[in-house]
Amino acid sequence: MVNSVESWDEHVDVIVAGSGAGAMAGALAAAAGGLRTVVLEKTPLLGGTSAYSGAAIWLPGSQVQERDGAGDSTESARTYLKALLGEENSEYREVFLATAPEVVAFLESDPAVEFKWQPFPDYFDAPGRLDMGRSFIPRVLPHERIGELAALVRPPVDRDRAGLGHDPDAPLVQGRALIGRLLLAFTGTGNGTVRTGTAVTRLVVEDGRVTGVEAETDGGTVRIRAERGVLLAAGGFERDPGLREEHGLPGSAEWTMAPAGSNTGAAIRAATEVGAALGSMDQGWWCPGLATPDGNAAFLLGFRGGLIVDASGNRFANESLPYDQMGRRMAEAPGRVPAHLVFDSRSGGLPAISVPAAVPEEHLAAGTWIQADTLPELAERLGLPADALTATVERFNSFAEKGVDEDFHRGEDAYDRFFSVGKGPNPALVPVDQPPYYAARVVLSDLGTKGGLRTDTDGRVLNAEGVPVPGLYASGNSSASFTGPYYPGPGIPIGTAMVFAYRAVNHMKEEQS
């Protein structure tokens, strides 16, 4: 902790640490309100994991769903969240629901920000659920509209991991469109500045209030004062092996989807040094990960064939579960990581969505996929019991023939059916019976941690006594999510990050108005 500084290198009204969707929404709210705002991003590129994402945004009851006829409402979302979460954290639920439409209206008031509803089911069969979902996405952003600013936005995960930038002939889509649109709006206010390669390392406290930050750059340490407040929205700690081990977080820093060099928990550490309290540090936004030849993992979702087995050669879950739920099944018992996705030649490739996309030849050459002409041969090459694997596949095929998964009920839920392509009585159950057979290594990945700084409903960071730390705010994965161990629907990480960043900035405005 830095108690005071003799001089400041810069004075602004609001400092935002991080540049994901929540950070950029909060920065835009501050700058559009006339506050001098600086976004500090540790890495050379903006967007973090948000830029890699499909950019689904779960903000119920907004003008987007109403405009596009999604059938959504604040009341149905309340019913759904209450059914999942109960009354725990009900004040956060109510504030989130009340603020969500206001956030969307604010964002779309800037011509640079445009959204549309996209069908994608909510993740739990509970009252209030929408089978076609209530989330929305940004509209495609043409390269010519964003211009040179595109170079600041993190490119798609496959190009980023290969050290490549954006395809100059392609528009920005999904997460890149979201970050690009928010960046356009932010810089267009005339009150916003972005600094990449600037890592917040410490918070400055004067007379009990956080008044600024120290940050490391290639040119050395800089000290920036924030007259209104500091918003920490710099992601979680998924890339830090030590913090993961300390808090018993399943998975691995190597398998997370967070960009390399990001999300090491630096902002969270800086806040704890000034007395901030933590919550839900053992929680993450989980997903199955396809082990990739470079030692990373690819986000797996949308299974439309195959089956997943553990070290015993047996299935342990409905493979079509929403990805967070499948990830949690993987973490429940030893021997489930790594698992293997077993499929056959009828798939014509991986029977699932992989981000980045899987190149079979590369996986086969690296040994992350195994190919064999028979199931016993496949089992031998995987080190699995041949009898168990063969029996598992035969049992699964009998389920496909009958149309009923007697073990795990695959295909009975709207989410399962959303991705189904099979031609049999249950389109989510496709036989695995056409050699050659394949097995792809599956690990436990995550889209980020969801534990972090404890905050109130205005995004104010709390100390161990539950008292706000003056001048300090947090949102997104730098804060503890009010959804606890649940992932209600596509885009709730981004939606909640936006809402509480927006509320944090509004509190800064009100506090000193």
C-alpha positions in Angstrom: 0.0 0.0 0.0 1.2 3.5 -0.8 -0.1 5.9 1.8 0.7 9.1 -0.1 2.8 10.5 -2.9 4.7 13.7 -3.2 3.7 14.2 -6.8 1.4 12.9 -9.4 2.2 12.3 -13.1 -1.4 12.9 -14.2 -4.8 13.9 -12.8 -8.1 12.5 -14.0 -11.6 12.0 -12.6 -11.9 8.3 -13.0 -9.3 5.5 -13.4 -10.6 2.2 -14.9 -8.2 -0.8 -14.6 -8.9 -3.3 -17.3 -10.5 -3.1 -20.7 -13.0 -5.9 -21.0 -16.7 -5.3 -21.6 -17.5 -4.3 -18.0 -14.5 -2.0 -17.8 -15.3 -0.3 -21.2 -19.0 0.1 -20.3 -18.0 1.8 -17.0 -15.4 4.0 -18.7 -18.0 5.0 -21.3 -20.5 5.9 -18.6 -17.9 8.1 -16.9 -16.6 9.8 -20.0 -20.1 10.4 -21.4 -21.0 12.1 -18.1 -18.2 14.6 -18.6 -15.6 12.9 -16.4 -12.0 12.8 -17.5 -11.4 9.0 -17.7 -8.4 6.9 -18.4 -8.5 3.1 -19.1 -5.3 1.3 -18.0 -4.7 -2.1 -19.7 -1.8 -4.2 -18.6 -1.4 -6.0 -22.0 -0.7 -4.4 -25.4 -4.3 -5.0 -26.5 -7.8 -4.2 -25.3 -10.6 -6.5 -24.5 -9.2 -9.4 -22.5 -11.4 -12.5 -22.5 -14.4 -10.4 -23.6 -12.7 -10.0 -27.0 -12.4 -13.8 -27.4 -16.0 -14.4 -26.4 -19.2 -14.7 -28.5 -20.2 -11.5 -26.8 -23.6 -12.7 -25.6 -24.9 -10.2 -23.1 -27.5 -11.2 -20.4 -29.3 -8.0 -19.5 -33.0 -8.8 -19.2 -36.0 -6.7 -20.0 -34.3 -4.3 -22.2 -35.3 -2.4 -25.4 -33.3 -5.0 -27.4 -35.4 -7.9 -26.5 -38.6 -5.9 -26.8 -37.5 -4.6 -30.2 -36.6 -8.0 -31.5 -39.6 -9.9 -30.0 -37.7 -12.2 -27.7 -40.5 -12.6 -25.3 -38.4 -11.4 -22.4 -39.3 -9.4 -19.3 -37.8 -8.2 -16.1 -40.4 -10.2 -14.2 -39.7 -13.5 -16.0 -35.9 -13.0 -15.4 -36.7 -12.4 -11.7 -38.7 -15.6 -11.5 -35.8 -17.5 -13.2 -33.1 -16.1 -10.9 -35.1 -16.6 -7.8 -35.7 -20.2 -8.8 -31.9 -20.8 -9.2 -30.4 -18.6 -6.6 -33.1 -18.5 -3.9 -33.1 -15.4 -1.7 -29.4 -15.3 -1.1 -28.0 -12.0 -2.5 -31.5 -10.9 -3.4 -30.6 -7.2 -3.1 -28.0 -7.7 -5.8 -30.5 -9.6 -8.0 -33.0 -6.8 -7.6 -30.5 -4.0 -8.3 -29.2 -5.9 -11.3 -32.7 -6.4 -12.8 -33.7 -2.8 -12.2 -30.5 -1.4 -13.7 -30.1 -3.7 -16.8 -32.6 -1.9 -19.0 -31.1 1.4 -18.1 -27.6 0.2 -19.0 -28.8 -1.0 -22.4 -30.7 2.3 -23.1 -27.6 4.2 -22.2 -25.2 2.2 -24.3 -27.5 2.3 -27.4 -27.9 6.0 -27.0 -24.5 6.3 -28.6 -24.6 5.6 -32.3 -21.5 3.5 -32.1 -23.2 0.9 -30.0 -25.8 -1.4 -31.7 -27.2 -4.7 -30.4 -29.5 -7.4 -31.7 -31.1 -10.4 -30.0 -29.7 -13.8 -30.8 -31.4 -17.1 -29.9 -29.4 -19.0 -27.3 -31.2 -20.9 -24.5 -30.9 -20.0 -20.8 -28.9 -22.7 -19.1 -31.3 -24.2 -16.5 -34.8 -25.8 -16.8 -36.4 -23.5 -14.2 -39.4 -21.3 -14.0 -38.9 -18.1 -16.0 -36.5 -19.7 -18.4 -36.6 -18.8 -22.1 -35.9 -21.8 -24.3 -34.6 -19.4 -27.0 -32.9 -17.2 -24.5 -32.9 -13.5 -23.7 -29.3 -12.6 -24.4 -28.2 -10.3 -27.3 -25.0 -9.6 -29.1 -23.3 -6.6 -30.8 -23.9 -6.0 -34.5 -21.0 -6.7 -36.8 -18.5 -3.8 -36.9 -17.1 -3.0 -40.3 -13.4 -2.4 -40.4 -13.8 0.9 -42.1 -16.0 2.2 -39.4 -13.5 1.6 -36.6 -10.4 2.4 -38.7 -7.0 2.6 -37.0 -8.6 1.9 -33.6 -9.0 -1.8 -34.6 -5.3 -2.3 -34.0 -6.0 -1.8 -30.3 -8.6 -4.5 -30.1 -7.5 -8.1 -29.3 -8.0 -10.3 -32.3 -9.7 -13.7 -32.4 -8.1 -16.3 -30.1 -6.5 -18.4 -32.9 -4.9 -15.4 -34.5 -3.9 -13.9 -31.1 -2.2 -17.1 -30.0 -0.3 -17.2 -33.3 0.9 -13.7 -32.8 -1.3 -12.4 -35.7 -3.5 -9.3 -35.7 -6.9 -8.9 -37.2 -7.6 -10.0 -40.7 -7.6 -6.7 -42.5 -10.3 -7.8 -44.9 -12.7 -9.1 -42.1 -15.1 -7.1 -40.0 -15.0 -7.2 -36.2 -17.5 -9.7 -34.9 -18.7 -11.1 -31.6 -16.3 -10.0 -28.7 -14.2 -7.9 -31.0 -17.3 -6.0 -32.2 -18.4 -5.4 -28.6 -15.0 -4.0 -27.5 -14.6 -2.1 -30.8 -18.0 -0.4 -30.5 -17.4 0.5 -26.8 -14.0 1.9 -27.7 -15.4 4.0 -30.5 -18.0 5.4 -28.2 -15.5 6.0 -25.4 -13.0 7.8 -27.5 -15.8 9.7 -29.2 -16.8 11.4 -26.0 -13.6 13.5 -26.0 -13.1 12.7 -22.3 -11.6 9.2 -22.7 -8.0 8.0 -22.9 -6.7 4.5 -23.3 -3.2 3.3 -22.1 -2.1 -0.1 -23.0 1.0 -1.7 -21.5 0.1 -0.1 -18.2 -0.2 -2.4 -15.3 -1.8 -1.2 -12.0 0.4 -2.5 -9.2 -0.6 -0.4 -6.2 -3.4 1.8 -4.9 -2.6 5.1 -3.3 -4.5 5.9 -0.1 -4.6 9.3 1.4 -6.6 10.1 4.6 -8.3 6.7 4.4 -9.4 7.2 0.8 -8.1 5.6 -2.4 -7.1 8.6 -4.5 -5.1 7.0 -7.3 -2.8 4.3 -8.6 0.8 3.4 -9.2 1.2 1.6 -12.5 4.2 0.0 -14.3 5.0 0.9 -17.9 7.9 0.3 -20.2 9.0 3.8 -19.3 8.9 3.2 -15.6 6.4 3.8 -12.8 3.6 6.4 -13.2 1.3 7.8 -10.6 -2.2 8.8 -11.6 -4.6 10.6 -9.3 -8.4 9.9 -9.6 -10.6 12.7 -8.2 -13.8 10.6 -8.3 -12.7 7.0 -7.9 -10.8 3.9 -9.1 -12.8 1.1 -10.8 -11.0 -2.3 -10.8 -12.4 -4.3 -13.7 -9.2 -6.1 -14.7 -10.5 -9.7 -14.7 -9.8 -12.5 -12.3 -6.8 -14.6 -11.3 -7.2 -17.5 -13.6 -3.7 -17.1 -15.1 -2.0 -17.2 -11.7 -1.1 -20.8 -10.6 -0.3 -19.7 -7.0 -3.6 -18.1 -6.4 -5.5 -21.0 -8.0 -3.7 -23.4 -5.6 -4.2 -21.2 -2.6 -7.9 -21.0 -3.1 -8.5 -24.6 -4.3 -9.6 -23.6 -7.8 -9.9 -26.6 -10.1 -8.3 -26.7 -13.5 -5.1 -25.1 -14.6 -3.6 -21.7 -15.4 -2.5 -23.3 -18.7 -6.0 -24.4 -19.7 -7.9 -21.1 -19.0 -9.2 -19.2 -22.0 -7.8 -15.9 -20.7 -5.2 -14.3 -23.0 -1.6 -15.0 -22.1 -0.2 -12.4 -19.8 -3.6 -11.3 -18.5 -5.7 -12.0 -15.4 -3.1 -12.8 -12.8 -5.0 -11.1 -10.0 -2.8 -8.0 -9.7 -5.8 -5.7 -9.2 -7.3 -8.0 -6.6 -4.0 -8.2 -4.7 -3.6 -4.4 -4.8 -7.1 -4.0 -3.3 -6.4 -6.6 -0.5 -3.3 -4.6 0.4 -5.6 -1.6 1.3 -8.0 -3.8 3.4 -10.4 -5.2 0.8 -12.3 -8.4 1.6 -12.6 -11.4 -0.8 -15.5 -13.8 -1.6 -16.2 -16.9 -3.7 -12.5 -17.4 -4.5 -13.1 -21.1 -5.2 -15.5 -20.4 -8.1 -15.0 -20.1 -11.8 -17.0 -19.9 -15.1 -16.1 -23.5 -16.1 -16.1 -25.2 -19.5 -14.7 -28.3 -21.1 -11.5 -27.6 -22.9 -10.1 -29.3 -26.0 -6.4 -29.9 -25.3 -4.5 -28.2 -28.1 -1.2 -29.1 -29.6 0.5 -26.0 -28.2 -0.4 -26.9 -24.6 -3.4 -24.6 -24.3 -7.1 -25.4 -24.3 -9.9 -24.5 -26.7 -13.4 -23.7 -25.4 -15.7 -26.6 -26.2 -19.5 -26.3 -26.4 -22.4 -27.3 -28.6 -21.9 -31.1 -28.7 -23.7 -32.6 -31.6 -22.2 -36.1 -31.5 -19.8 -38.4 -29.7 -19.6 -39.2 -26.0 -17.2 -38.3 -23.2 -15.5 -40.9 -21.0 -13.2 -40.7 -17.9 -10.2 -42.7 -17.0 -12.4 -45.8 -16.3 -13.7 -45.7 -19.9 -17.2 -44.8 -18.6 -19.5 -41.8 -19.2 -20.1 -39.6 -16.2 -22.5 -36.8 -17.5 -24.8 -35.6 -20.2 -22.3 -34.3 -22.7 -24.8 -31.8 -24.0 -25.0 -30.0 -20.7 -24.4 -26.2 -20.7 -20.6 -25.8 -20.6 -20.3 -24.5 -17.0 -22.4 -27.5 -15.7 -20.3 -30.0 -17.7 -17.1 -28.4 -16.3 -18.4 -28.8 -12.8 -19.2 -32.5 -13.5 -15.6 -32.9 -14.6 -14.3 -31.3 -11.4 -16.5 -33.4 -9.1 -14.3 -36.5 -9.0 -10.8 -37.7 -9.6 -10.1 -39.4 -12.9 -12.3 -37.2 -14.9 -9.5 -34.9 -16.1 -8.3 -35.5 -18.7 -11.4 -37.0 -20.2 -11.8 -38.1 -23.8 -14.4 -37.3 -26.4 -14.9 -40.4 -28.4 -16.4 -40.0 -31.9 -16.4 -41.7 -35.3 -16.0 -40.9 -39.0 -19.6 -39.9 -39.5 -18.9 -36.6 -37.8 -16.6 -35.5 -40.5 -14.5 -33.8 -37.8 -15.0 -32.8 -34.2 -18.7 -33.1 -33.3 -18.7 -29.9 -31.3 -17.9 -26.2 -31.5 -14.3 -25.5 -30.7 -12.9 -22.0 -30.1 -10.4 -21.8 -31.6 -11.4 -24.3 -34.3 -9.7 -27.7 -34.3 -7.5 -28.8 -37.2 -7.6 -32.6 -37.1 -4.3 -33.1 -38.9 -2.5 -31.0 -36.3 -4.2 -32.8 -33.3 -3.4 -36.2 -34.7 0.2 -35.3 -35.3 0.6 -33.9 -31.8 -1.2 -36.9 -30.1 -4.0 -34.8 -28.6 -6.3 -36.8 -30.8 -5.9 -40.6 -31.3 -7.3 -42.5 -34.2 -7.9 -46.3 -34.4 -9.8 -48.8 -36.5 -11.5 -50.5 -33.6 -12.7 -49.5 -30.1 -10.3 -52.0 -28.3 -7.4 -50.5 -30.3 -8.5 -47.0 -29.4 -8.7 -48.0 -25.7 -5.3 -49.5 -25.8 -3.8 -46.4 -27.3 -5.5 -44.3 -24.6 -4.6 -46.5 -21.7 -8.2 -47.2 -21.0 -9.9 -50.5 -20.1 -10.9 -52.0 -23.5 -13.9 -53.9 -22.2 -15.3 -50.8 -20.4 -14.9 -48.5 -23.3 -16.4 -51.0 -25.8 -19.4 -51.6 -23.4 -19.9 -47.8 -22.9 -20.0 -47.1 -26.6 -22.4 -50.1 -27.2 -24.7 -48.9 -24.4 -24.7 -45.4 -25.8 -25.5 -46.7 -29.3 -28.5 -48.6 -27.9 -29.7 -45.4 -26.3 -29.4 -43.7 -29.7 -31.4 -46.4 -31.3 -34.2 -46.1 -28.7 -34.0 -42.3 -28.4 -33.6 -42.3 -24.6 -30.4 -41.8 -22.6 -31.3 -43.9 -19.6 -28.1 -42.9 -17.8 -27.9 -39.1 -18.2 -31.0 -37.9 -20.1 -29.2 -36.4 -23.0 -31.6 -34.7 -25.4 -34.4 -34.1 -22.9 -33.6 -30.4 -22.3 -34.1 -27.4 -24.6 -30.3 -26.6 -24.4 -29.4 -30.1 -25.6 -31.7 -29.9 -28.5 -30.5 -26.5 -29.6 -27.4 -27.9 -31.0 -28.7 -31.3 -32.1 -28.3 -32.5 -35.7 -29.0 -36.3 -35.4 -31.6 -38.0 -37.6 -32.8 -40.6 -35.1 -35.6 -40.6 -32.5 -33.5 -38.3 -30.3 -31.4 -35.9 -32.4 -29.0 -35.4 -29.5 -28.0 -39.1 -29.5 -26.0 -40.0 -32.6 -24.5 -43.5 -32.8 -20.7 -43.9 -32.7 -20.3 -47.0 -34.9 -18.6 -45.9 -38.1 -14.8 -46.5 -38.0 -12.2 -45.2 -37.9 -12.8 -44.0 -34.3 -11.2 -40.9 -32.7 -10.6 -39.8 -29.1 -9.9 -36.1 -28.4 -8.3 -35.2 -25.1 -10.6 -33.0 -23.0 -9.4 -30.9 -20.0 -11.1 -28.7 -17.5 -10.9 -25.1 -18.8 -12.6 -21.9 -17.7 -13.7 -18.6 -19.1 -12.3 -16.8 -16.0 -12.6 -16.9 -12.2 -15.7 -15.5 -10.6 -14.4 -14.9 -7.1 -12.8 -11.6 -6.1 -13.4 -8.4 -4.2 -16.5 -8.2 -2.1 -18.6 -5.2 -3.2 -22.0 -3.7 -2.4 -24.8 -3.0 -4.9 -23.1 0.2 -6.1 -19.8 -1.7 -6.9 -18.1 -0.2 -3.8 -15.3 -2.5 -2.5 -15.9 -3.6 1.0 -13.5 -4.4 3.9 -13.7 -7.3 6.3 -16.3 -5.4 8.4 -18.5 -4.9 5.3 -17.7 -1.1 5.2 -16.9 0.4 1.8 -13.3 1.4 1.1 -13.7 5.1 0.1 -12.8 5.8 -3.6 -12.5 2.1 -4.6 -14.9 0.2 -6.8 -14.9 -3.2 -8.7 -16.9 -5.1 -11.2 -16.7 -8.1 -13.4 -14.3 -10.9 -12.5 -12.3 -8.6 -10.3 -15.3 -8.9 -7.9 -17.2 -11.7 -6.4 -20.2 -12.7 -8.5 -23.6 -12.6 -6.8 -24.6 -15.7 -8.8 -22.3 -17.9 -6.7 -22.0 -21.4 -8.1 -24.6 -20.8 -10.9 -24.1 -19.7 -14.5 -27.8 -18.8 -15.3 -27.4 -18.0 -19.0 -25.2 -16.9 -21.9 -23.7 -13.6 -21.3 -24.4 -13.1 -17.6 -20.7 -12.5 -16.8 -20.6 -9.6 -19.3 -24.1 -8.4 -18.3 -23.3 -8.3 -14.6 -19.9 -6.7 -15.2 -21.6 -3.9 -17.2 -24.3 -3.3 -14.7 -22.1 -2.9 -11.6 -19.5 -0.9 -13.5 -22.2 1.5 -14.6 -23.6 1.7 -11.0 -20.0 2.3 -9.7 -19.5 5.2 -12.0 -23.0 6.6 -11.1 -22.1 6.4 -7.4 -18.8 8.3 -8.1 -20.9 11.1 -9.8 -23.4 11.3 -7.0 -20.9 11.2 -4.2 -19.2 14.4 -5.2 -22.1 16.1 -7.0 
